[in-house]
Amino acid sequence: MAKKTKNATKKKAVKKTTRKHCKRTNTRDNAGGFIYFLGFLGAAIHYLSTTTGFWSGLLGILKSFVWPVFLVHGLLKLIGA
């Protein structure tokens, strides 16, 4: 009988510790992901609208994943850095 109560207390202790670490995060922290998704979607539409074949369309999709790199490169070129 003593083993059952000991196991029951262990389970309760495990539940209490896992609940501490599962706190809900602030939803404002996820706004950057949504903005990046909108940028990805816009870049994908832009690159796919200018394609002439399958491979250029595939390259357009790959470019739309890394569109911030092109943005930063263009800004640095604009300011002369």
N, C-alpha and C positions, 0 to 999 in steps of 0.2 A: 504494500500500500504506500509506503514512503516513496518508492520510485515514481509512482504516478504523479504525486504532488510535486516532486522535484522537477519532473519533465514539464509539468504544466507551468511552473514558475519560470522555467527556462524559455518556454514559448512566449510567455507574456513579456519577458525581458527583451527577447528578440524583437517582438512587435513594437515595443516602446522605442527601441533604438532606431528601427527602420523608419518609424513615423517622424522622428526628428529630422532625418536627412531628406525627407520627401516633401519639403515645403514648396509651395507654389512660388515660382519666380515672378518678378515684375514683368508685365506684358509689354512695357515700353522698351525693354531690352531687345525684343524681336522685331522692331520696326525696321532695322537695317536690312534684315533678310528679305522683308517684303519689298523694300525699295530696290534691292539688288535684283529680285525676281522681276519687277517691272522693267528694270533696265535690260535684263536678259531677254525678256519678251520683246521689247522694242527693238533691240539689236537683232534678234532672230528674224523678226518681220522685215527689218531693213535689209539684212544680208540675204535672206531667202527671196526677197522681191527682185534682187538684182542678179540672180543666178541664171545660168544658161544650161546647166546640166546637173546630173546627179552628184558628181564629185565636187563641183563648185558649191552645191547646196550643202553637202556634208562639211566642207570647209567653212561655209557660212555659219553653220550650227556650232562648230568648234570655236570660231571667232567670237560668237555671241557669249560663250562661256567666259572669255577673257577680255571682254570689252573694257573693263576698268584699266587694263594695261595700256590700251590704245588711248584712252582718255588722259591718263597721267602723262604718257609720252607726248601727246599733242600739247598739253598744257606746259610741260617743261620746254618744249621746242618754242612755244609762243613767248615765254618769258626769257628765252635765250640762255637757259641753263645747260 
